[in-house]
Amino acid sequence: MKTRAIAALLLATAATLTACSSSSSDGSNPEPKATASAKAKPDSIAERNKNRKAAGLPLYPTGQKRSGYIKALRGIDDWFVDDKGEFDAVENGVDQCSGVDGDRAIWSAQQRFGKDGPDGRKVTEAEAQQINKIVVKYICPDKG
């Protein structure tokens, strides 16, 4: 799974770098050409999931999985959902799949779901363990 994620990241980086190379042989800088990635920004979860599946990345949960995930996070503390909204809570979970089974899984959950500052909140080790279990259950069960 890590190999696919790395390959997708390298492919995206290469496409970005290729799109940035715009000088011509006469030294002028022509108008940049519109690329497929610049035109087609995913505007729905279904479209995002189609792109993520093609890249071998975890999908955004939908339906019962999404509502179960949100409910489980709220079961730890409503703040994990209410601070930035449901979409960010889901996005944090999808992103956490990359670190949920590593040596720094607790630290990763604390960083991803916590927030510094006067209106922030630290995530305890126990909460981070719960978050990781929820992420595995609802978003990336292959990591369990």
C-alpha positions in Angstrom: 0.0 0.0 0.0 2.9 2.4 0.8 4.4 1.7 -2.6 1.2 2.8 -4.3 0.9 5.9 -2.2 4.5 6.8 -2.9 4.0 6.1 -6.7 0.9 8.3 -6.7 2.8 11.1 -5.0 5.7 10.9 -7.4 3.3 10.9 -10.4 1.6 14.0 -9.1 4.9 15.7 -8.4 6.2 14.8 -11.9 3.0 16.1 -13.5 3.3 19.4 -11.5 6.9 19.9 -12.4 6.2 19.2 -16.1 3.4 21.7 -16.1 5.7 24.3 -14.5 8.2 24.0 -17.3 7.0 26.6 -19.8 9.8 28.4 -21.4 10.2 27.9 -25.2 13.4 27.5 -27.2 13.5 31.2 -28.1 13.6 32.2 -24.4 10.1 33.6 -24.3 7.6 32.4 -21.8 4.4 31.5 -23.7 1.0 31.3 -22.0 0.7 28.2 -19.9 -1.4 25.5 -21.4 -4.4 24.2 -19.5 -3.7 20.8 -18.1 -6.3 18.1 -17.4 -5.5 18.3 -13.7 -6.0 22.1 -13.7 -9.4 21.8 -15.4 -10.8 18.8 -13.6 -10.9 19.4 -9.9 -13.0 16.8 -8.2 -16.2 18.4 -6.8 -17.8 15.4 -5.2 -16.9 12.6 -2.9 -17.7 10.0 -5.6 -15.3 11.7 -8.0 -12.6 12.1 -5.3 -13.0 8.4 -4.4 -12.7 7.4 -8.1 -9.3 9.3 -8.3 -8.1 7.9 -4.9 -9.0 4.4 -5.8 -7.1 4.7 -9.1 -4.1 5.9 -7.1 -4.4 3.1 -4.5 -5.2 5.5 -1.7 -7.8 5.1 1.1 -11.3 6.2 0.1 -13.5 8.8 1.8 -16.1 6.9 3.8 -19.7 7.4 2.7 -23.1 6.4 4.0 -23.1 4.3 7.2 -19.3 4.2 7.3 -19.1 8.0 7.3 -21.9 8.4 9.9 -20.4 5.7 12.1 -17.0 7.3 11.9 -18.4 10.7 12.9 -20.5 9.2 15.7 -17.5 7.3 17.0 -15.3 10.5 17.0 -18.0 12.4 18.8 -18.1 9.5 21.3 -14.5 10.5 22.3 -15.2 14.3 22.2 -17.5 16.4 20.0 -14.6 18.8 19.5 -12.9 16.4 17.1 -15.8 17.0 14.7 -17.1 20.5 15.7 -13.8 22.3 15.6 -13.4 22.4 11.8 -16.5 20.5 10.6 -17.3 17.0 9.5 -15.4 17.1 6.2 -12.1 18.0 7.9 -12.7 15.3 10.5 -13.2 12.8 7.7 -10.2 14.1 5.8 -8.1 13.8 9.0 -9.1 10.2 9.3 -8.3 9.4 5.6 -4.9 11.0 6.1 -4.3 9.1 9.3 -4.5 5.8 7.4 -0.9 6.4 6.3 0.3 6.5 9.9 -2.1 4.4 11.7 0.1 1.3 11.8 3.5 2.8 12.1 5.8 3.4 15.1 4.5 6.9 15.5 0.8 6.1 15.2 -0.1 7.8 18.5 2.0 10.9 17.8 0.5 11.1 14.3 -3.0 11.0 15.6 -2.2 13.6 18.2 -0.7 16.0 15.6 -3.4 15.4 13.0 -6.4 15.7 15.3 -5.1 18.1 17.9 -4.6 21.9 17.5 -2.3 24.3 19.2 -3.2 27.8 20.3 -5.7 29.4 22.7 -8.7 27.7 21.1 -6.8 24.5 20.5 -6.9 21.2 22.2 -4.2 18.5 22.9 -5.1 14.9 22.1 -4.2 12.5 24.9 -2.4 9.2 24.3 -5.6 7.3 25.2 -7.7 9.5 22.8 -5.1 8.9 20.0 -5.3 5.1 20.5 -9.1 5.4 20.3 -8.9 7.6 17.1 -6.6 5.1 15.5 -9.0 2.2 16.2 -11.9 4.2 14.8 -9.9 5.1 11.7 -9.1 1.5 11.0 -12.6 0.3 11.6 -14.4 2.9 9.4 -11.8 4.1 6.8 -8.9 1.7 6.3 -9.8 -1.8 7.7 -6.9 -3.3 5.7 -4.6 -1.7 8.3 -6.2 -3.7 11.2 
